[in-house]
Amino acid sequence: MLAMEEFSNLRSHFYNLIAYLTSKGVTTFVINEIENLIGSLKISEIGISNLADNIILLRYAECRGKIIKVINCLKKRFGFCQPELREFEISSRGLRVGAPLTHLKGVLSGIPQVE
């Protein structure tokens, strides 16, 4: 775990890096790996989600005895975003995003229930 002064310093360095890259016209993708396959969900361990213009959630969930991939737009600073969770697949033909998972609840817990 980071000490408080290191936490603050890391956050400041990250903020400065993003500000610099933005000033140079660079689009920055920040990836945050979540260690748990299912269960708790944190957007950021160091409190930097406010720096992001958009946050896309990619998550595994168990559904009917198989692992599925779920996608969602958690945050979109400018414009409209669809809040529904959707199953997605990556194949040789590319990315396919399915219909909203309206028949499931508890998807973000990793173990959804059929409604």
Residue frames as qw, qx, qy, qz and C-alpha x, y, z in Angstrom:
[[0.000, 0.888, 0.459, 0.000, 0.00, 0.00, 0.00],
 [0.391, 0.531, -0.030, 0.751, 1.22, 3.50, -0.75],
 [0.297, -0.403, -0.447, 0.742, 1.98, 5.91, 2.05],
 [0.163, 0.847, 0.429, -0.268, -0.17, 9.06, 2.08],
 [0.033, -0.773, 0.271, 0.573, 2.56, 11.31, 0.66],
 [0.233, -0.149, 0.823, 0.496, 3.32, 8.79, -2.08],
 [0.278, 0.582, 0.764, -0.001, -0.41, 8.53, -2.88],
 [0.119, 0.893, 0.169, -0.400, -0.71, 12.27, -3.26],
 [0.149, -0.614, 0.536, 0.560, 2.49, 12.47, -5.28],
 [0.317, 0.100, 0.876, 0.350, 1.49, 9.66, -7.64],
 [0.261, 0.745, 0.604, -0.107, -1.89, 11.30, -8.24],
 [0.027, 0.874, -0.086, -0.477, -0.20, 14.64, -8.97],
 [0.234, -0.383, 0.718, 0.532, 2.27, 13.03, -11.37],
 [0.327, 0.370, 0.845, 0.206, -0.56, 11.28, -13.18],
 [0.186, 0.867, 0.373, -0.274, -2.56, 14.52, -13.42],
 [0.067, -0.770, 0.337, 0.538, 0.48, 16.40, -14.78],
 [0.314, -0.123, 0.829, 0.446, 1.20, 13.67, -17.33],
 [0.304, 0.601, 0.736, 0.074, -2.40, 13.68, -18.62],
 [0.090, 0.909, 0.148, -0.379, -2.43, 17.51, -18.76],
 [0.184, -0.589, 0.546, 0.567, 0.86, 17.58, -20.69],
 [0.314, 0.106, 0.864, 0.379, -0.24, 14.93, -23.20],
 [0.247, 0.758, 0.595, -0.103, -3.59, 16.67, -23.72],
 [0.006, 0.862, -0.081, -0.500, -1.81, 19.97, -24.38],
 [0.148, -0.418, 0.720, 0.534, 0.18, 18.21, -27.12],
 [0.655, 0.263, -0.262, -0.658, -3.02, 16.85, -28.72],
 [0.242, 0.190, -0.951, -0.005, -2.39, 13.27, -27.60],
 [0.788, -0.293, -0.170, -0.513, -5.33, 10.98, -26.85],
 [0.001, -0.410, 0.843, -0.348, -4.47, 8.93, -23.78],
 [0.819, -0.227, -0.424, -0.314, -5.87, 5.51, -22.94],
 [0.176, -0.483, 0.715, -0.474, -5.42, 4.51, -19.32],
 [0.739, -0.103, -0.632, -0.209, -5.93, 0.86, -18.48],
 [0.364, -0.465, 0.589, -0.551, -6.75, -0.20, -14.92],
 [0.547, 0.014, -0.830, -0.112, -6.62, -3.93, -14.35],
 [0.667, -0.440, 0.223, -0.559, -9.00, -5.22, -11.70],
 [0.029, 0.401, -0.909, 0.104, -7.38, -8.16, -9.96],
 [0.473, 0.105, 0.779, -0.397, -10.59, -9.93, -8.93],
 [0.006, 0.138, 0.835, 0.532, -12.38, -11.95, -11.58],
 [0.330, -0.634, -0.574, -0.400, -15.71, -11.42, -9.82],
 [0.484, -0.571, -0.481, 0.456, -16.83, -9.41, -6.83],
 [0.178, -0.798, -0.159, 0.553, -15.77, -5.92, -5.79],
 [0.525, 0.609, 0.314, 0.505, -15.33, -3.22, -8.41],
 [0.274, -0.747, -0.030, 0.604, -13.15, -0.11, -8.14],
 [0.543, 0.833, 0.079, 0.065, -12.70, 2.33, -10.97],
 [0.450, 0.651, -0.396, 0.465, -9.32, 3.45, -9.64],
 [0.737, -0.382, -0.429, 0.357, -7.29, 2.60, -6.55],
 [0.440, -0.169, -0.154, 0.868, -5.72, 6.07, -6.43],
 [0.088, 0.762, 0.451, -0.456, -8.74, 8.29, -7.10],
 [0.140, -0.341, 0.401, 0.838, -8.03, 9.49, -10.63],
 [0.300, 0.478, 0.798, 0.211, -11.32, 8.68, -12.35],
 [0.109, 0.867, 0.279, -0.398, -12.21, 12.39, -12.30],
 [0.149, -0.572, 0.468, 0.656, -9.38, 12.96, -14.82],
 [0.289, 0.126, 0.860, 0.400, -11.01, 10.73, -17.43],
 [0.379, 0.158, -0.198, -0.890, -13.38, 12.08, -20.06],
 [0.826, 0.026, -0.324, -0.460, -14.74, 8.57, -20.71],
 [0.317, -0.360, 0.848, -0.225, -14.66, 5.36, -18.71],
 [0.764, 0.130, -0.475, -0.417, -15.40, 2.05, -20.41],
 [0.595, -0.365, 0.652, -0.296, -15.96, -0.99, -18.21],
 [0.688, 0.251, -0.640, -0.232, -14.95, -4.40, -19.54],
 [0.460, -0.378, 0.659, -0.460, -15.81, -7.17, -17.10],
 [0.343, 0.015, -0.925, -0.162, -16.20, -10.92, -16.90],
 [0.598, -0.162, 0.361, -0.697, -19.41, -12.36, -15.44],
 [0.103, 0.015, 0.994, 0.041, -20.80, -15.85, -15.00],
 [0.590, 0.192, 0.055, -0.782, -24.11, -16.52, -16.71],
 [0.923, 0.152, 0.010, -0.354, -25.85, -19.87, -17.05],
 [0.909, -0.223, 0.301, 0.181, -22.68, -21.82, -16.31],
 [0.715, 0.369, 0.149, 0.575, -20.38, -19.94, -18.69],
 [0.327, -0.529, -0.042, 0.782, -18.13, -16.89, -18.52],
 [0.386, 0.783, 0.393, 0.289, -19.34, -13.93, -20.55],
 [0.381, -0.035, -0.027, 0.924, -17.69, -10.58, -21.30],
 [0.009, -0.853, -0.512, 0.103, -19.65, -7.45, -20.39],
 [0.352, 0.182, 0.087, 0.914, -19.12, -3.89, -21.65],
 [0.127, -0.859, -0.489, 0.083, -20.56, -0.62, -20.37],
 [0.272, 0.546, -0.063, 0.790, -19.88, 3.10, -20.62],
 [0.451, -0.534, -0.564, 0.440, -19.61, 4.19, -16.98],
 [0.132, -0.761, -0.116, 0.625, -18.78, 7.80, -17.74],
 [0.475, 0.460, 0.406, 0.631, -18.93, 10.07, -20.77],
 [0.221, -0.426, -0.218, 0.850, -18.08, 13.68, -20.07],
 [0.255, 0.366, -0.196, -0.873, -19.48, 15.10, -23.31],
 [0.496, 0.093, -0.620, -0.601, -22.57, 13.81, -25.08],
 [0.841, -0.174, 0.088, -0.505, -24.98, 10.96, -24.54],
 [0.150, 0.321, -0.935, 0.003, -24.03, 7.45, -23.47],
 [0.774, -0.217, -0.426, -0.415, -26.16, 4.35, -23.19],
 [0.352, -0.575, 0.590, -0.444, -26.09, 3.14, -19.56],
 [0.959, -0.047, 0.033, -0.277, -27.07, -0.48, -20.28],
 [0.428, -0.465, 0.762, 0.140, -24.71, -3.38, -19.68],
 [0.805, 0.454, -0.174, -0.340, -24.17, -5.47, -22.82],
 [0.844, -0.186, 0.445, 0.233, -22.46, -8.75, -23.60],
 [0.397, 0.799, -0.350, -0.285, -19.65, -8.51, -26.13],
 [0.921, -0.015, 0.327, 0.211, -17.53, -10.93, -28.10],
 [0.081, 0.770, -0.499, -0.389, -14.21, -10.57, -29.87],
 [0.875, 0.166, 0.450, 0.067, -13.79, -12.91, -32.84],
 [0.525, -0.039, 0.501, 0.687, -11.86, -13.14, -36.10],
 [0.185, 0.672, 0.534, 0.478, -14.59, -10.91, -37.57],
 [0.066, 0.483, -0.137, 0.862, -14.03, -8.17, -34.97],
 [0.060, 0.073, 0.658, -0.747, -15.94, -6.84, -31.97],
 [0.342, -0.438, -0.645, -0.525, -19.65, -7.60, -31.62],
 [0.132, -0.041, 0.547, -0.825, -21.68, -5.82, -28.94],
 [0.141, -0.371, -0.902, -0.169, -24.98, -7.51, -28.12],
 [0.335, -0.674, -0.373, -0.542, -28.34, -6.32, -26.89],
 [0.252, -0.565, 0.442, -0.650, -28.71, -4.90, -23.36],
 [0.363, -0.033, -0.909, 0.200, -28.61, -7.53, -20.61],
 [0.429, -0.345, 0.073, -0.832, -32.02, -6.47, -19.29],
 [0.854, -0.227, -0.382, -0.270, -32.91, -10.04, -18.25],
 [0.729, -0.059, -0.490, 0.473, -30.05, -10.11, -15.73],
 [0.292, -0.904, 0.079, -0.304, -29.48, -8.31, -12.45],
 [0.702, -0.634, 0.303, 0.118, -26.29, -8.22, -10.39],
 [0.825, 0.505, -0.054, 0.246, -24.00, -8.39, -13.44],
 [0.173, 0.811, -0.392, 0.398, -21.38, -6.09, -11.85],
 [0.682, -0.542, 0.443, -0.212, -21.09, -8.50, -8.92],
 [0.099, 0.459, -0.855, -0.220, -19.80, -11.05, -11.42],
 [0.056, 0.170, 0.983, -0.039, -22.62, -13.50, -10.67],
 [0.371, -0.031, -0.148, -0.916, -25.78, -12.23, -12.34],
 [0.346, 0.251, 0.838, -0.340, -29.24, -13.56, -11.58],
 [0.039, -0.276, -0.705, -0.652, -31.86, -14.16, -14.28],
 [0.297, 0.134, 0.360, -0.874, -34.95, -12.02, -13.70]]
